[in-house]
């Protein structure tokens, strides 16, 4: 093991120990806060817990990047030969639909007639999202819902188009069913939206790796508040307060095709209320509402909700990347993305030479 890698692993293990200690202190502080004592201490510990989670995720990424020593691997056993290989490439659908009859200040500010065509670094937002998946090396087929060949976009990779749909739920539903038409075999697929132009291949790869070993039916990305605030202090994102910290959506989802088809009807209300935390909690029932009001709602509670409401196993993936939480819905968010790129010329979106990796796309 290289000294750099060993040092990173030691730091990660120390962070995990700190997380365990903070978790115990959080439980004690929660009990005290329930009786009206030391609410500030609880807030501090929640913030510290979120910070350490993000730090652990960053250390895991650094360990992945650190050089590995050469290994001499034993010959695979007969049992290993019979194991199913882990899925390497994932078909993806990108929801890029919009309402042509609805006035949108973002379209007026950008001078375009379609949200996914809002320019960022000289290219439409959807272009950056597609390129992120292509450059990750983890993509198979790509389905875009809401655009067509008539828009004349060259992604440097083949894509399948689905006509515009009237809502986000209709867009993702159409995307899932188009992937089923392309290949009816059950497999893991990825879903996302066209309005996260700062997505990179590195983020996609990191998300996929941290969903492994793919032993649940659905994974979704979430971003800690402190990560978002460091990257975009004025993003005005909606956060769900949990015992472990406050989180917003990361707009990346990985799940089995059969699961995506199964939950379509049940998930519609949650997609339509995605910007309103209170309304979403209302859909989950009184027990969840009470835990939320008394600041006792946890990530484990949300996993139980996935099982109880949707009948599936699921889990969140905590993302240490503010970029994936910065969706562009309003003019001020577009301005923040442009300003962010001006402050970070090293970001891949800023004129980086885009690869034309197409293997596995046909």
Steps between C-alpha positions, in 0.01 A plus 500: 500500500638843407569746782253750349223243487577375851482855637166561331357175636621589849331841474180337374497253790554784746211690342278193534589479870417869540167440326417222746579729792296786355208263440496402869519865605222584254269246660566644845457857372175403328359372828606822671350712221171312528477625857585855392868502598797612289343529150814681378714202594278271296529728195879508537525121522272454199719733295815322619351162411421620147850646464663173604279302261609723214864470610475122506351500149783724375760272659343197335527679166864591569574137590345388174729741313817414694749275320465131571804275540536223243308193608545135416152358491429132556332303228121525532333207669225295339251667734612846390458400137133429568430837664302756305723788386417839647325731254750741344291712263161656557233624264387850597198719443520879529180694566518815287131578455339841550162672482492713180187683619648613831691827527851431627726789611805277448421455129445873461830580672692246291326581171410138421168317461592182688637470852756230421647726229597775748868563422776431751863542394392531138296178488140409593453359850385164362824469302708515818280239669528255209876552473541433873342157456701423187828605661429293811542185294203347685221573252320272255195634317395862552137611479410871499138590570391841371736561208531366147733485201352831381693680773822414317715413803819299451576312821786304350307184585173343380183582693135393486237774508153500654257789426440771758279408797278734706662436841812363670309187604381443142855556374662247729215253440550531124876464542470180703258345250723593205790320667274199541417512128869515412583205725231320706757318717498602865813692596612807689438831324575864586260794497577870518391841373637736236541798733819402688761631252789471748472120505830332407614154408685482832177562694310238298775243556519579872123462537494164321792365703335597827177322404693173488452213563153582357323298768203740520235578244535880494771753591474877500756774546477759778731792576576628854411863565856593598629366168242706310567814702875479436443475126187713460424705813200671336345202320181510714462124475229324701648275770353209690612520865595159637674389818818450297486849345316694230499372143373597155445283194795413278288426190669165434305175529609141437254215519375184337285541192233277654496719812466819296203351314342371822500831690383733222149559636608529864788737433299751299386706801854516637642629173227762469572627855881466481554871578283490813643301790188544717263368231725201442501420871120526501488223241703274729254497788466628858784296653756654265352848551534468879860384476570793269336753733694369801824492302534124528470411130804303381643342188391162634142631517519592132619149413202363689273730298638357175411152622159591643367742237659366183569139597866523400843499661689823454777715633638854469851571374651806669678699230794729586440705182306829510485505119250214483267680740502823300213468256415800283133592528514878536708787359688555827604133505623527142704806602646309794610216274665746261672675792614166642666406172669840488647431846599145408671505160627147567147356496450248215207701361738790433631419155657170597579286198198273479570136428303321233471169677231298323585144590204315635256758366378310196 
